[in-house]
Amino acid sequence: MSLLDVSLPEMNAIWQDTLNWQPSPLQEQQFQQLYTLILAGNQQLNLTRITEPIEFWEKHLWDSLRGVLSRKSSSLIAKTSDPRSGTFNAIDIGSGAGFPGIPIAIVQPSWQVALLDATRKKVAFLNTLVATLNLQNVKALADRVEETGQQPRQRERYDLALVRALGSASVCAEYALPLLKLQGVAVLYRGQWTDEDTAILEPAVAQLGGTIALIESFKTPISQSDRHCLYLQKTAPTPTEFPRAVGIPTQRPL
């Protein structure tokens, strides 16, 4: 049997115990289809090293959804939505193979989710994923986030920004906060995190017009790996010089 024929494990009990949530049969089908498509895409593109079914479930599906489905995070994110606008816009910055954006779009079909990546081949793959999964609420964008953040039609457009495995926390904050509306929230997915890291990040976030609203520390349910999610809330307009030009945020972090 090839890896493409392998099924994801049924994890309803763990979903319920950890997030007080379970996928519907349709969502389970979409998760399985996503897994199969990524395994196939991995043969042409370097999408992910995580291919075993349980590891994929934990490190791509569960980890992605933990950032928005925990009790505290979902309450914070719900407060960002303006009922008058009628649309909740989220952006996954540096989406790569589609994580965390695609699992979140599957679980939150009322959200409009943009998948942003600078690699055109990956964006082409994301477009194939979106079409095959029939996700009407998702679009993929090919651009550098430093340029996206300076575009009038994108700047301050989003209620939620998701940043996973894309540089230091201050770099991720500089990428995310210019794209957020006032009161919008950026979710930074991190592994290890310390109080010293928080002290370093706080002045950078303040310079960008935000505050650290919440830090959640937890372990993954199977491997018991340490994880943290940082929730940055935009409380003032981001100064127009941010984000800085392509490459500058990583070369000279705030």
N, C-alpha and C positions, 0 to 999 in steps of 0.2 A: 504493500500500500504506500503510495506517495504521500508526502506531507500535505499536498493539496487536497487529499481526501479525508484529512483528519478533522474531527469535529471539536468545537470548543466545549469545555465542561459545562454542565448544568450547575449553576451557582446561586440559585434563588435564595437558599437559606443564608448564604453569606451576604448577598445583596441586602436582604431584609435585616440581618443582624447589624451590619455596619452602616447602612445608609437609610434604613427604614423605607426601602423601595425595592420593587422587583420589575424587571422588564416584561412587557407584554409579549405574547407569542410573535407578533410582527417585529418587535424590536430584537428579540432573540434571533429571528431569521435574518435580520439586517446585520447584526453583529457577526453571525456566521458567514454571511456573504462578504462582509468587509474583510474578515480574516482570510478567506479564500482568495479574494482579489489582491490583497497585499502580498500574500505568499507568491502568487503568480507574477505580480509586478516586481517582486524582489529578484526575479531571475534576469530582469533587464536593468533595473535601477537599484542602487544601494539605498533601500528604504528603511530597513530596520534589521538589527541582529537578533531581535526578539521574535522567534518563530514557533517555539514550542507552545502548545495550546494553553496550558495553565499559566505559563509565564506571560503569554500574550494577553490573556484575560486579566491578569493582575496588573501588569505594568503598562498596558495600553488602554484597556477598557475601564477597569475599576479605578485606576489612578486618574484617568481623564475626568471621570464623573465625580470622583471624590471632591474635586475642586469646586463644584457647583451644587452638589446635592447634600452636603452635610447640613445639619440643622442651622448652625450659625451662619454659614456662607449663603445658604439659600435665603435666609431672612435678610441679610445685608444686601444681596443682589436684588431681591424683590423691591427694596426701598428705592432703588435707582430708577425704576421704571416710571415714566410719566404717563398716566392713563390717557391724557389728552392726545398724545402722539399716536397711539394705536399700534406702534411697531417697536419691538425690542431688537436692537441691533448689537450683534457681538462680532468680534474679529479675533481670529486665531493668528498670532504673529509668528512667522517662521514655522508654518504648519507642517512642512515636510511630507510625511506619509498621511497627514490628516488628523494628527492628535495634538491637542484634545478636541479639536473642532468638530470632527465628524461624529464621534460618539455623542457629544453634547447636542448636535443638531438632530440626531436620531431620537434622543430622549426629550428634546424640547422643540417639537415641530412648529410651535408658534413663534419661535425666535428666527430672525434672519441672521445667518452666520456667513461671514466672509473668511475665506482661507487665504492668507497672504504668504507668498513665498517668492524668493528672488530667483529660484532655479526654474527655468521655463519647462524643462522636461518633467519636473515634479508637478508643476501646475497642470501640465497636460495630463499626467496620470490622475491628479485630483479631479479634473473634469470628467475623466472616464469613470472614476469611482462614483461621483455625484450622479452622473447619468444612469449608471447601472443600478444604483441603489434607489433611483427615482426620488432624490431629495430635492424637493421643490424650494426649500428654504435655504439653500446653500449656493454660493458662487465662489470661484477661485480667482485670485488676482495675482498676476506676475509683476512684482515690483520690489524695490528695496524699501524697507520700512522707513528709513530716513527721508526718502523722497515722498512716500505716501503721507507721512505726517505733516508735510508742508503743502500738500494739495488742498485747496479750499473745499473741494467736495468731500474730502475724507477727514479733514481736521475737525475735531469736536463732533464727530458723527455718531460715535458708538456709546452704548450704555455699558458695555462690558468688553474688556480686552483680556485675552488669554495668552500667556507667554510661558512656554515649557522648554527647558534645556536650550537656552539661547543667550549665553553670556552671563556676566555678573548681574547681581540684582539691580545695581544702579543703572547699568546699561539697559536692562529690561524696562526699568521705570522710564527712562528717557524715550524708549521706543513707544511705550504704551500710553503715557499720560497725555501727550498732544492729541491723540486720536479720540480721547474720551470727552463726552459731554460733562458739564458740571454735575457733580454728585455721582458720576459714573465710577465704576470699579474695575481695577486691573487685578487679575489673579496671576501671581507668580508662583509657579510650581518649582519647589526646591527639594534637595535631599537633606543634608545636614544644615542646621542653622543655629546660631548662638545669639546671646544677648549682645555680644560685641558686634556681630554682623548687623543687628538692628540699629545700634548706635551709629555705625558707619552709614547705613542707608538713610536714616531719618533726615539729615540735612539735604541730601540729594533730592529726596522726594519733596521736601518743602520748597526747594528751589524750582521744582517743576509744577508747583501749584497743588500739591497733594499732601496726604497724611497717611500713615500706616494705621488702617482702621482695625485690622484683625490679623493675628498670626495663629494658625492652627498647626499643632504638632500631633502626628499620629504614626502608626505603623501599618504597613501593607498587610492584608489578611493572611496571605500564604507564606511568604518569605520573611515576614516580620521586619522588613526594611524600614529605616527611619525616613519619614517624609515630613515636609512642611509646606503649607500654602500661605503665602503672604497676600493680603488684600489691601490694596492701595486705593484710597478714595480721592477723587479730584474735588478740591474745595475752592479752587480759584483758577482763572484762566492760566494756561501754560504760557510763559514768555515766548515771543515769536521766534527767538533764536533757536528754540528746541523743537524737534530734534536737530542736532547739528548735522553737517554734511556727511555723506557716506564714509564710513570708516572711522570718523572722529570719535563717536561715543565709545568704541572699543579701545581706541588708542589712548584716549584721555578721559577715562570715566570720571563722572562728577564726584 
